[in-house]
């Protein structure tokens, strides 16, 4: 795969990422993961990309979610994260 050293080993892939986890050496791994975002961050990301653009990408790519899907995804976890942020503040 271009951009990887000869010793690099791709350990995991997905439809959206052909390099989900890479082992570069016994001590060095790379992970392609998504951070946990709260609803405010999701709104900013949707605004930056544009809702219409997301709808178009959703029709072409299985792993791109619509604005509604992003808003509705795991709202319990967002609330749970917010509760922990309050405790930590």
C-alpha atoms as an extended CHARMM CRD file, in Angstrom:
* protein
*
        89  EXT
         1         1  UNK       CA              0.0000000000        0.0000000000        0.0000000000  PROA      1               0.0000000000
         2         2  UNK       CA              1.4910000000        3.4230000000       -0.9280000000  PROA      2               0.0000000000
         3         3  UNK       CA              2.8920000000        5.4580000000        1.9540000000  PROA      3               0.0000000000
         4         4  UNK       CA              3.6830000000        2.5250000000        4.2200000000  PROA      4               0.0000000000
         5         5  UNK       CA              7.0830000000        1.0980000000        4.9840000000  PROA      5               0.0000000000
         6         6  UNK       CA              7.9330000000       -2.4260000000        3.8390000000  PROA      6               0.0000000000
         7         7  UNK       CA              7.5920000000       -3.6920000000        7.4130000000  PROA      7               0.0000000000
         8         8  UNK       CA              4.2080000000       -2.0480000000        8.0680000000  PROA      8               0.0000000000
         9         9  UNK       CA              1.2660000000       -4.4380000000        8.3970000000  PROA      9               0.0000000000
        10        10  UNK       CA             -2.3440000000       -3.3670000000        7.9650000000  PROA      10              0.0000000000
        11        11  UNK       CA             -4.2300000000       -5.1350000000       10.7680000000  PROA      11              0.0000000000
        12        12  UNK       CA             -7.7400000000       -3.7840000000       10.1650000000  PROA      12              0.0000000000
        13        13  UNK       CA             -9.6780000000       -2.1390000000        7.3620000000  PROA      13              0.0000000000
        14        14  UNK       CA            -13.1910000000       -0.8230000000        6.8140000000  PROA      14              0.0000000000
        15        15  UNK       CA            -15.2730000000        0.4330000000        3.8950000000  PROA      15              0.0000000000
        16        16  UNK       CA            -14.2740000000        3.9860000000        4.7280000000  PROA      16              0.0000000000
        17        17  UNK       CA            -10.6480000000        3.4150000000        5.6650000000  PROA      17              0.0000000000
        18        18  UNK       CA             -8.2600000000        0.9320000000        4.0640000000  PROA      18              0.0000000000
        19        19  UNK       CA             -5.8160000000        1.5130000000        6.9480000000  PROA      19              0.0000000000
        20        20  UNK       CA             -7.9090000000        1.2950000000       10.1360000000  PROA      20              0.0000000000
        21        21  UNK       CA             -5.0770000000       -0.1670000000       12.2640000000  PROA      21              0.0000000000
        22        22  UNK       CA             -1.4320000000       -0.4320000000       11.1950000000  PROA      22              0.0000000000
        23        23  UNK       CA              1.4590000000       -2.0790000000       12.9720000000  PROA      23              0.0000000000
        24        24  UNK       CA              4.7510000000       -0.3410000000       12.1580000000  PROA      24              0.0000000000
        25        25  UNK       CA              6.7800000000       -2.2740000000       14.7360000000  PROA      25              0.0000000000
        26        26  UNK       CA              6.0750000000       -4.1980000000       17.9500000000  PROA      26              0.0000000000
        27        27  UNK       CA              6.1150000000       -0.8420000000       19.7870000000  PROA      27              0.0000000000
        28        28  UNK       CA              4.4010000000        1.3680000000       17.1870000000  PROA      28              0.0000000000
        29        29  UNK       CA              0.7910000000        1.1500000000       16.0360000000  PROA      29              0.0000000000
        30        30  UNK       CA             -1.4490000000        3.6310000000       14.2410000000  PROA      30              0.0000000000
        31        31  UNK       CA             -5.2040000000        3.7630000000       14.7430000000  PROA      31              0.0000000000
        32        32  UNK       CA             -7.6830000000        5.6080000000       12.5360000000  PROA      32              0.0000000000
        33        33  UNK       CA            -10.5550000000        6.2940000000       14.8880000000  PROA      33              0.0000000000
        34        34  UNK       CA            -13.2190000000        8.9070000000       15.4130000000  PROA      34              0.0000000000
        35        35  UNK       CA            -13.2620000000       11.0460000000       18.4880000000  PROA      35              0.0000000000
        36        36  UNK       CA            -16.4140000000       11.3600000000       20.5170000000  PROA      36              0.0000000000
        37        37  UNK       CA            -18.1460000000       14.6060000000       19.5830000000  PROA      37              0.0000000000
        38        38  UNK       CA            -20.8850000000       16.4120000000       21.4610000000  PROA      38              0.0000000000
        39        39  UNK       CA            -23.8840000000       17.8470000000       19.6070000000  PROA      39              0.0000000000
        40        40  UNK       CA            -22.3170000000       21.3060000000       19.3650000000  PROA      40              0.0000000000
        41        41  UNK       CA            -19.2400000000       19.8700000000       17.6300000000  PROA      41              0.0000000000
        42        42  UNK       CA            -21.4590000000       17.8460000000       15.2820000000  PROA      42              0.0000000000
        43        43  UNK       CA            -23.3480000000       21.0150000000       14.3080000000  PROA      43              0.0000000000
        44        44  UNK       CA            -20.0500000000       22.7620000000       13.5440000000  PROA      44              0.0000000000
        45        45  UNK       CA            -18.8610000000       19.8230000000       11.4180000000  PROA      45              0.0000000000
        46        46  UNK       CA            -22.1410000000       19.7130000000        9.4830000000  PROA      46              0.0000000000
        47        47  UNK       CA            -21.9590000000       23.4720000000        8.8720000000  PROA      47              0.0000000000
        48        48  UNK       CA            -18.3470000000       23.2160000000        7.6840000000  PROA      48              0.0000000000
        49        49  UNK       CA            -19.1440000000       20.4530000000        5.1910000000  PROA      49              0.0000000000
        50        50  UNK       CA            -22.5840000000       21.7400000000        4.2060000000  PROA      50              0.0000000000
        51        51  UNK       CA            -25.7960000000       19.7740000000        4.5930000000  PROA      51              0.0000000000
        52        52  UNK       CA            -26.3720000000       19.3540000000        0.8440000000  PROA      52              0.0000000000
        53        53  UNK       CA            -22.8350000000       18.0290000000        0.4080000000  PROA      53              0.0000000000
        54        54  UNK       CA            -23.4470000000       15.4480000000        3.1430000000  PROA      54              0.0000000000
        55        55  UNK       CA            -26.6950000000       14.3280000000        1.4870000000  PROA      55              0.0000000000
        56        56  UNK       CA            -24.8790000000       13.8660000000       -1.8300000000  PROA      56              0.0000000000
        57        57  UNK       CA            -22.0270000000       11.9360000000       -0.2100000000  PROA      57              0.0000000000
        58        58  UNK       CA            -24.5230000000        9.7690000000        1.7050000000  PROA      58              0.0000000000
        59        59  UNK       CA            -26.0500000000        8.6400000000       -1.6000000000  PROA      59              0.0000000000
        60        60  UNK       CA            -22.6330000000        7.6580000000       -2.9670000000  PROA      60              0.0000000000
        61        61  UNK       CA            -20.8050000000        6.3510000000        0.1040000000  PROA      61              0.0000000000
        62        62  UNK       CA            -22.2420000000        3.8760000000        2.6270000000  PROA      62              0.0000000000
        63        63  UNK       CA            -20.1770000000        5.2450000000        5.5090000000  PROA      63              0.0000000000
        64        64  UNK       CA            -21.2320000000        8.9240000000        5.2140000000  PROA      64              0.0000000000
        65        65  UNK       CA            -24.1650000000        9.8020000000        7.4480000000  PROA      65              0.0000000000
        66        66  UNK       CA            -26.8530000000       12.4110000000        6.8080000000  PROA      66              0.0000000000
        67        67  UNK       CA            -27.1770000000       15.3840000000        9.1850000000  PROA      67              0.0000000000
        68        68  UNK       CA            -30.2170000000       13.6860000000       10.7680000000  PROA      68              0.0000000000
        69        69  UNK       CA            -28.3000000000       10.4660000000       11.3410000000  PROA      69              0.0000000000
        70        70  UNK       CA            -25.4390000000       12.4010000000       12.9010000000  PROA      70              0.0000000000
        71        71  UNK       CA            -27.8090000000       14.2770000000       15.2000000000  PROA      71              0.0000000000
        72        72  UNK       CA            -29.7240000000       11.1740000000       16.2390000000  PROA      72              0.0000000000
        73        73  UNK       CA            -26.7550000000        8.8530000000       16.6910000000  PROA      73              0.0000000000
        74        74  UNK       CA            -26.2560000000        7.8150000000       20.2700000000  PROA      74              0.0000000000
        75        75  UNK       CA            -27.7310000000       10.9500000000       21.8350000000  PROA      75              0.0000000000
        76        76  UNK       CA            -27.7510000000        9.1240000000       25.1660000000  PROA      76              0.0000000000
        77        77  UNK       CA            -23.9570000000        8.9100000000       25.0530000000  PROA      77              0.0000000000
        78        78  UNK       CA            -23.6740000000       12.6280000000       24.3030000000  PROA      78              0.0000000000
        79        79  UNK       CA            -25.8110000000       13.3890000000       27.3410000000  PROA      79              0.0000000000
        80        80  UNK       CA            -23.7400000000       10.9610000000       29.3950000000  PROA      80              0.0000000000
        81        81  UNK       CA            -20.5040000000       12.6340000000       28.2480000000  PROA      81              0.0000000000
        82        82  UNK       CA            -21.8850000000       16.0610000000       29.1410000000  PROA      82              0.0000000000
        83        83  UNK       CA            -22.7240000000       14.8310000000       32.6410000000  PROA      83              0.0000000000
        84        84  UNK       CA            -19.1290000000       13.6680000000       33.0950000000  PROA      84              0.0000000000
        85        85  UNK       CA            -17.7650000000       16.9840000000       31.8130000000  PROA      85              0.0000000000
        86        86  UNK       CA            -19.7980000000       18.7840000000       34.4650000000  PROA      86              0.0000000000
        87        87  UNK       CA            -18.3730000000       16.5390000000       37.1750000000  PROA      87              0.0000000000
        88        88  UNK       CA            -14.8250000000       17.1320000000       35.9220000000  PROA      88              0.0000000000
        89        89  UNK       CA            -15.1780000000       20.9130000000       35.7620000000  PROA      89              0.0000000000
